[in-house]
């Protein structure tokens, strides 16, 4: 069986598994819903007369938006991580390499400090997440294409990320410790509990747009390992390709963070698993990361809301699960020796 056939079979199995897990997640939670009620509600779009109002509200106003958002967030963060790892030729690159997550975190913290509603907080988070990337490009403006510009992008990203991290700390320092500070702290931990239909409709188009662009560029991501001269001989501008990849990944990450807060490890762990399965060819790594990231985030979020009466922040679970799994991956790939 060649790699293409293996990938197609694996993708079909993953898609089926995501569907089954999504339907199961609709039934689970502190308020359990019978599978028959869930199926009748989905088939009738909530119009069936024998469905209680509390079940209809829970399904269509809470769980379906939350599950859709967790799938989109996992897919977006994983695809962005895979794209950045190829872009920077760095296996430790994450969606926050250019400071998007810290920029969005500052925007959200500022919005909460100013007392804005959820739409205002999400809007500021998205704005500052994109602003972080704009500042990175401003710092590296005028650099020629090639390895120096990649190095400058990474260094500028570190600086901008540290700057926004310090600004977040400043916001937390001046925030009211009784009311505002706990809200900011809990938001920064990452969660899907605040996802609504409105917030999903706000962020989902941006996430899907960034995902679509990364997916369409997956064939060209392999060119990033070539020299500028070799890329030009193939009719590809590395500068334009890098700008498109950065824009897509930044838009996706900023949209995720603006709604769900900071969620780590997904953009680092999932692309490594995909590469262990299908090698370094981004034609397979990117879609494999999308499917694996969506499933991983769905399972983690379901565990977060079912494991305890008080919901566990998602970023805690991704770190607790991701760190041991990453160590196992390092051992299997020879990164750690006996």
Protein Blocks (a to p, Z undefined) as FASTA:
>chain_A
ZZklmmmmmmmmmmmmmmmmmmmmmmgcjbdcdfklmmmmmmnnopafklcfklmmmmmm
mmmmmmmmmmmmmmmmmmmmmmmmmmnopakbcfklnommmmmmmmmmmmmmnopafklm
mmmmmmmmmmmmmmmmmmmgoiacdjklmmmmmmmmmmmmmmmmmmmmmmmmmpcfklmm
mmmmmmmnopaklpcfklmmmmmmmmmmmmmmmmmmmmmmmmmmpcfklmmmnopafklm
mmmmmmmmmmmmmmmmmmnopaehklmmmmmmmmmmnojafklmmmmmmmmmmmmmmmmm
mmmmmmpmbdcdfklmmmmmmmmmmmmmmmmnopacZZ
